Amino acid sequence: MQGSATVVSKKFPVILGKILLRWVFTKADLVFFIYRIVWYAFYARSSMNSSVDFFESLIDEDGRFSELNCQEPTQRAPRRRPIVQRIRPQIQAENVNNGGGLSVSPPNTISQRELTTMVSHCYNVPTSPCGSTSSTPSPTALPTTPPGTATLDPNWQATKVTIRDRNAAMFNNQLMADVTFIVGPPGHIQVIPAHKYVLATGSSVFYAMFYGGLAECKQEIEVPDVEPSAFLTLLKYLYCDEIQLEADTVLSTLYVAKKYFVPHVARACVNYLETSLTAKNACLLLSQSRLFEEPELMQRCWEVIDAQAEMALTSDGFIDIDVSTLESVLARETLNCKEINLFEAALAWAQAECVRREIEPTPSNKRAMLGSAIYLVRFPTMTLEEFANSAAQLEILTPQETIDIFLHFTAATKPQLSYPIKARAGLKAQICHRFQSCAYRSNQWRYRGRCDSIQFCVDKRIFVVGFGLYGSSNGAADYNVKIELKRLGRVLAENNTKFFSDGSSSTFHVYFENPIQIEPECLYTASAVLDGSELSYFGQEGLTEVYMGTVTFQFHCSSESTNGTGVQGGQIPELIYYGPTVNGAIVNCNTNDD
């Protein structure tokens, strides 16, 4: 027995060793896993800043431990791609340039270790304006806040309550991006990552590009004809359902919305342009709206140009319009300006065109730049003095044309001219009457230099030309009058003038130097201070709301009125204005030929 016990005791270490060795071989995955944890704990603490780096280090290039469930080799799941490769299948290297853009190299040329290192770099892309109150970043501005910040947390999805929040986190973000846009002209490009699914669900053009019969297979798409800031504005709408427009980029945003057929963004751009439309930018916007085929915006532009033609023609933007728009302006029948002003504007455009083409702006070259547009200027409708002191001496017209136009002015038998001889019709003013009747009573309504004032608002854009006022009820009299139009206490226009009252109950019109643009749903204050015969007619049975066919006026009492004028009665019975057009035609209601 002792001999057998001795043999067993000698064999026990061998048996135990075999058992231990078999366990090690069967549990190799777990042992190696524990070894890697211990190694990381003692030698690689400094590199554990990123949870992605940490778990990536637990997986070897063979993918042996993609399943940590101790399965037998024959039962293991198929080899999975490394985490970083799944996140960024195409981006292999990056070089921050051109305002934070990424330089993309061909795929499958980088090792696992390099991919792991790149995790900490993958957020160095242009700043995402999503959720920021700042404007869209400049294509050449270096970003200050990485757009991937919202997804740095490995559990970032849990912090996003709605699908909109989760989509917004992907805006301008490399995470899971499967397409890259190289946007902007050479030298001003910006690299913008995107996700095909999001783009295709928001644009039929993107859908056809990525999933249609002729789907785009490239992972990099160049868009040289679009401004990066405008492209980001479009993408922000597709990802975040937000539209942030700025005056400097709204036209380029309209272009990109048209290019990729996103009508809601295009409509927002048009509304923005209509709201910011003034005489200073109307001609340039008209030129752009013709290119974009926006008839409603064109109509709004024409309303401003017709009513405030002199201001529009002298604006900086007028000289930048294309020749087709110039011809449309010169041919316009309803322009509310003198012909001499139109001719001077045409010369200014010709001068600028010579500069653009780098040729000397001589009279003959200006005439050549105008081409057939010169024959749209109505020289015979100028006064003789205007023509003689301006057009006749600038050598724009030929000597024979100058002689023929002089003969048209002076001769009984007039020569045949190549220029229109009929004056433009211009705009016909409309008049809003706010009283149903007027009256006078002895010693009741007097003027002693006090202010008559009323507030009003309209539901559509109009252009106020002047006011109709009541005059003397005690015989003919002269009046000195100061009229003003204000908004929020700021004087928009004023005029000091005189008018003659014949003693009747008729109103007498007093005009501003230029029409004043009145925006819808805004309160304006109309004021008049009269000095003359004290006793006057006054209005009664006032209306709080007056419907004028296409425009509705609402009237309110003004705190500036110190002479008794209010909604129910008093002075300023009429507002004289140019109204909106319907299908390109001016609507005239309650007009007066005076």
DRENVOLO-917454 format. One record per residue (C-alpha): x, y, z. Coordinates in steps of 0.02 Angstrom, whole numbers, padded with zeros to 5 digits, always signed. Layout:
N
XYZ ...
END
This chain:
594
+00000+00000+00000 +00141+00117+00039 +00218+00082-00130 +00058+00120-00221 +00035+00279-00119 +00210+00331-00163 +00174+00303-00348 +00013+00404-00337 +00101+00545-00246 +00232+00549-00383 +00102+00548-00522 -00011+00678-00439 +00090+00830-00500 +00090+00758-00675 -00098+00729-00671 -00129+00901-00596 -00018+00978-00728 -00112+00892-00867 -00278+00951-00796 -00214+01128-00776 -00139+01127-00952 -00302+01063-01026 -00399+01199-00932 -00277+01331-00995 -00298+01273-01174 -00488+01267-01163 -00495+01435-01072 -00363+01524-01174 -00480+01663-01223 -00520+01706-01043 -00338+01697-00989 -00283+01808-01129 -00424+01928-01090 -00370+01937-00906 -00189+01959-00961 -00237+02106-01072 -00334+02188-00930 -00188+02170-00810 -00067+02236-00942 -00179+02385-00974 -00199+02421-00788 -00011+02431-00759 +00064+02491-00923 -00067+02587-01022 -00167+02692-00899 -00125+02852-00993 -00209+02789-01151 -00377+02745-01069 -00453+02917-01094 -00567+02856-01230 -00688+02711-01202 -00673+02670-01386 -00482+02655-01370 -00501+02544-01217 -00619+02417-01295 -00526+02422-01459 -00369+02369-01368 -00459+02215-01303 -00485+02152-01480 -00341+02085-01583 -00326+02100-01772 -00389+01922-01795 -00551+01963-01710 -00530+01816-01594 -00623+01898-01450 -00766+01976-01544 -00877+01858-01445 -00832+01852-01260 -00940+01700-01222 -00806+01563-01222 -00881+01473-01371 -00785+01338-01459 -00690+01396-01615 -00813+01309-01729 -00961+01398-01648 -00892+01574-01653 -00987+01707-01745 -00911+01770-01910 -00771+01893-01892 -00832+02070-01865 -00747+02227-01930 -00659+02332-01799 -00763+02465-01714 -00674+02612-01794 -00689+02536-01967 -00875+02516-01944 -00892+02697-01892 -00783+02769-02027 -00769+02648-02173 -00698+02772-02298 -00598+02902-02203 -00420+02841-02195 -00321+02997-02154 -00359+03177-02124 -00273+03342-02143 -00356+03497-02074 -00353+03627-02211 -00464+03750-02301 -00562+03795-02147 -00560+03625-02064 -00586+03517-02217 -00533+03335-02225 -00412+03264-02353 -00472+03090-02399 -00356+02956-02466 -00400+02788-02550 -00471+02654-02433 -00388+02494-02369 -00217+02576-02350 -00208+02593-02162 -00175+02476-02018 -00283+02436-01868 -00164+02531-01752 -00179+02688-01861 -00368+02674-01862 -00368+02661-01673 -00258+02814-01659 -00375+02911-01773 -00523+02897-01653 -00461+03047-01556 -00444+03144-01719 -00609+03103-01802 -00696+03251-01722 -00580+03383-01797 -00704+03433-01931 -00791+03599-01967 -00898+03670-01829 -01079+03619-01830 -01197+03766-01808 -01336+03649-01754 -01402+03704-01588 -01295+03859-01590 -01356+04037-01593 -01211+04089-01702 -01224+04104-01889 -01169+03973-02013 -00979+03961-02008 -00879+04041-02144 -00805+03918-02269 -00632+03985-02230 -00651+04004-02041 -00563+03879-01930 -00688+03790-01816 -00683+03820-01629 -00803+03684-01570 -00798+03510-01650 -00967+03454-01717 -00941+03278-01647 -00947+03341-01467 -01127+03282-01448 -01073+03103-01487 -00912+03090-01388 -01006+03001-01249 -01017+02815-01297 -01195+02820-01229 -01241+02982-01317 -01403+02909-01386 -01476+02899-01212 -01465+03088-01192 -01564+03123-01351 -01749+03115-01312 -01823+03136-01487 -01776+03074-01659 -01747+03256-01707 -01615+03272-01570 -01529+03113-01628 -01530+03170-01809 -01467+03341-01758 -01318+03259-01672 -01268+03186-01841 -01268+03354-01931 -01095+03392-02005 -01028+03243-01906 -00907+03109-01967 -00988+02978-01855 -01067+02846-01969 -01052+02966-02118 -01057+02872-02283 -01032+03015-02406 -00921+03169-02411 -00955+03330-02506 -00814+03440-02567 -00907+03605-02573 -00854+03773-02644 -00744+03839-02783 -00558+03796-02788 -00464+03883-02649 -00620+03904-02543 -00678+03725-02521 -00750+03647-02365 -00766+03459-02337 -00936+03416-02265 -00980+03239-02206 -01158+03177-02225 -01270+03025-02216 -01355+02965-02374 -01514+02906-02287 -01549+03076-02208 -01515+03169-02371 -01620+03050-02476 -01771+03065-02361 -01769+03254-02379 -01730+03279-02563 -01785+03187-02720 -01623+03240-02802 -01518+03161-02665 -01628+03005-02673 -01597+02987-02859 -01411+03022-02830 -01388+02885-02700 -01527+02758-02729 -01592+02788-02906 -01556+02694-03066 -01399+02799-03095 -01346+02805-02913 -01183+02893-02871 -01053+02765-02817 -00916+02887-02766 -00891+02923-02583 -00830+03099-02621 -00942+03216-02718 -00878+03384-02779 -01000+03530-02777 -00899+03679-02843 -01049+03788-02888 -01119+03802-02711 -01061+03909-02564 -01015+03800-02414 -01118+03908-02295 -01272+03887-02405 -01245+03699-02418 -01233+03687-02228 -01395+03787-02213 -01482+03659-02324 -01410+03512-02228 -01460+03590-02063 -01640+03591-02122 -01629+03409-02178 -01553+03353-02011 -01626+03475-01885 -01785+03540-01969 -01719+03718-01942 -01691+03857-02067 -01570+03997-02020 -01556+04128-02157 -01443+04279-02168 -01443+04423-02289 -01269+04382-02356 -01309+04201-02397 -01496+04194-02433 -01475+04202-02622 -01346+04063-02624 -01460+03962-02508 -01604+03987-02629 -01492+03922-02768 -01442+03764-02674 -01624+03734-02622 -01674+03743-02804 -01528+03634-02857 -01575+03492-02740 -01763+03524-02748 -01802+03563-02567 -01954+03675-02594 -01984+03719-02412 -01811+03797-02396 -01835+03886-02563 -02002+03956-02503 -01921+04017-02341 -01785+04104-02442 -01914+04190-02552 -02014+04245-02399 -01855+04313-02321 -01813+04409-02479 -01989+04479-02492 -01983+04537-02312 -01814+04623-02335 -01860+04696-02504 -01824+04883-02522 -01790+05006-02662 -01603+04981-02632 -01603+04796-02674 -01760+04777-02782 -01672+04783-02951 -01539+04657-02902 -01669+04541-02826 -01773+04559-02984 -01624+04501-03085 -01598+04351-02970 -01782+04305-02962 -01787+04297-03152 -01642+04173-03149 -01725+04070-03011 -01896+04078-03097 -01986+04148-02945 -02137+04243-03016 -02205+04298-02847 -02040+04374-02796 -02028+04458-02967 -02199+04536-02941 -02151+04603-02769 -01991+04675-02844 -02089+04761-02981 -02207+04839-02853 -02059+04919-02764 -01972+04972-02926 -02131+05048-02998 -02174+05146-02841 -01997+05200-02793 -01918+05201-02965 -01801+05348-02938 -01729+05270-02779 -01715+05097-02860 -01628+05163-03016 -01496+05255-02916 -01461+05108-02799 -01292+05021-02800 -01372+04858-02854 -01446+04927-03015 -01279+04931-03106 -01252+04745-03068 -01409+04680-03154 -01398+04579-03315 -01440+04656-03484 -01607+04563-03498 -01666+04637-03333 -01605+04809-03391 -01712+04795-03547 -01862+04743-03442 -01841+04896-03330 -01820+05016-03477 -01975+04944-03560 -02082+04956-03402 -02238+05060-03431 -02280+05091-03248 -02115+05163-03188 -02149+05311-03076 -02003+05423-03124 -01945+05553-03249 -01872+05492-03413 -01710+05588-03384 -01682+05486-03225 -01706+05325-03321 -01581+05380-03454 -01451+05425-03323 -01474+05254-03239 -01448+05168-03408 -01285+05265-03432 -01225+05215-03259 -01258+05032-03301 -01164+05050-03467 -01016+05128-03376 -01010+04982-03254 -01024+04856-03396 -00874+04935-03482 -00775+04916-03321 -00829+04734-03304 -00771+04698-03481 -00611+04797-03454 -00640+04919-03597 -00631+05108-03597 -00800+05187-03553 -00809+05302-03704 -00979+05362-03769 -00970+05242-03916 -00927+05094-03801 -01068+05139-03683 -01187+05142-03832 -01121+04972-03884 -01148+04901-03709 -01329+04962-03709 -01361+04886-03879 -01546+04880-03922 -01592+04936-03746 -01554+05117-03796 -01710+05115-03904 -01818+05087-03750 -01773+05258-03678 -01911+05382-03721 -01806+05536-03764 -01953+05629-03844 -02048+05626-03678 -01912+05726-03589 -01931+05912-03576 -01837+06012-03707 -01721+06080-03571 -01683+05906-03502 -01641+05838-03673 -01537+05988-03727 -01435+05997-03566 -01405+05809-03548 -01437+05679-03682 -01400+05792-03829 -01225+05832-03765 -01163+05661-03707 -01128+05592-03881 -01228+05435-03843 -01348+05477-03985 -01290+05497-04162 -01292+05674-04236 -01441+05629-04345 -01538+05558-04197 -01505+05716-04098 -01566+05828-04241 -01723+05723-04266 -01769+05731-04082 -01743+05921-04080 -01857+05934-04231 -01985+05827-04141 -01986+05954-04000 -01997+06110-04109 -02052+06075-04288 -02231+06072-04349 -02189+05925-04462 -02105+05798-04350 -01981+05668-04416 -02000+05481-04391 -01905+05426-04236 -01836+05259-04178 -01881+05301-03999 -02053+05291-03914 -02141+05459-03911 -02279+05414-03786 -02244+05452-03603 -02251+05313-03477 -02416+05291-03388 -02334+05275-03219 -02436+05226-03067 -02605+05295-03023 -02628+05335-02840 -02763+05254-02737 -02853+05343-02596 -02914+05270-02432 -03058+05374-02358 -03077+05343-02172 -03229+05455-02140 -03406+05431-02204 -03448+05617-02199 -03379+05787-02155 -03454+05941-02072 -03414+06111-02001 -03486+06204-01853 -03451+06380-01799 -03310+06393-01675 -03285+06203-01663 -03131+06150-01761 -02981+06264-01756 -02797+06259-01805 -02672+06341-01689 -02513+06248-01735 -02564+06092-01641 -02539+05915-01707 -02673+05807-01787 -02618+05625-01788 -02686+05451-01822 -02609+05278-01820 -02640+05146-01954 -02582+04976-02015 -02611+04874-02172 -02612+04689-02215 -02508+04706-02374 -02359+04811-02426 -02407+04982-02495 -02318+05146-02531 -02389+05303-02452 -02380+05453-02568 -02462+05585-02459 -02616+05637-02362 -02782+05716-02404 -02824+05860-02286 -02976+05968-02249 -02965+06156-02278 -03054+06313-02226 -03239+06315-02189 -03239+06505-02189 -03197+06547-02369 -03039+06529-02473 -02876+06524-02376 -02693+06476-02388 -02616+06351-02268 -02440+06310-02214 -02430+06126-02172 -02302+06003-02107 -02342+05819-02137 -02246+05674-02061 -02248+05485-02068 -02170+05392-01922 -02141+05217-01861 -02093+05180-01681 -02058+05364-01656 -01937+05374-01803 -01979+05497-01942 -01983+05404-02108 -02031+05555-02213 -02087+05734-02192 -02131+05884-02298 -02158+06068-02262 -02267+06145-02397 -02419+06250-02434 -02589+06219-02509 -02735+06327-02559 -02911+06291-02493 -03055+06358-02596 -03175+06351-02450 -03263+06192-02507 -03276+06027-02414 -03160+05944-02538 -02997+05873-02477 -02830+05946-02533 -02684+05830-02569 -02513+05856-02494 -02371+05741-02552 -02205+05678-02489 -02052+05696-02598 -02042+05507-02624 -02164+05365-02588 -02134+05279-02422 -02138+05090-02410 -02264+05028-02280 -02240+04850-02218 -02390+04742-02171 -02445+04719-01991 -02341+04866-01927 -02409+05022-01844 -02370+05189-01926 -02415+05365-01870 -02478+05497-01992 -02467+05676-01928 -02508+05850-01993 -02482+06023-01916 -02580+06160-02006 -02562+06347-01991 -02690+06458-02077 -02874+06499-02065 -02928+06431-01897 -03101+06365-01938 -03100+06208-02043 -03201+06062-02101 -03178+05899-02005 -03223+05717-02033 -03351+05618-01937 -03422+05442-01932 -03247+05371-01938 -03209+05189-01982 -03090+05079-01885 -03066+04966-02036 -03073+05007-02222 -03063+04873-02357 -02986+04935-02519 -03002+04785-02634 -02829+04709-02607 -02778+04802-02448 -02863+04820-02280 -02826+04974-02174 -02850+04978-01985 -02849+05143-01890 -02805+05178-01708 -02798+05334-01602 -02627+05414-01581 -02557+05485-01419 -02469+05619-01523 -02634+05696-01575 -02659+05859-01479 -02793+05941-01585 -02936+05817-01564 -02907+05700-01713 -02950+05518-01679 -03031+05368-01760 -03209+05436-01751 -03175+05611-01814 -03050+05748-01854 -02917+05786-01984 -02814+05678-02106 -02967+05603-02191 -02868+05518-02331 -02712+05415-02357 -02645+05423-02536 -02545+05270-02587 -02485+05151-02722 -02557+04979-02693 -02505+04802-02737 -02530+04725-02908 -02638+04577-02956 -02567+04470-03098 -02451+04611-03145 -02591+04742-03157 -02616+04889-03040 -02778+04882-02943 -02858+05053-02928 -02997+05082-02804 -03072+05251-02759 -02944+05340-02866 -02932+05525-02893 -02865+05605-03051 -02789+05751-02959 
END
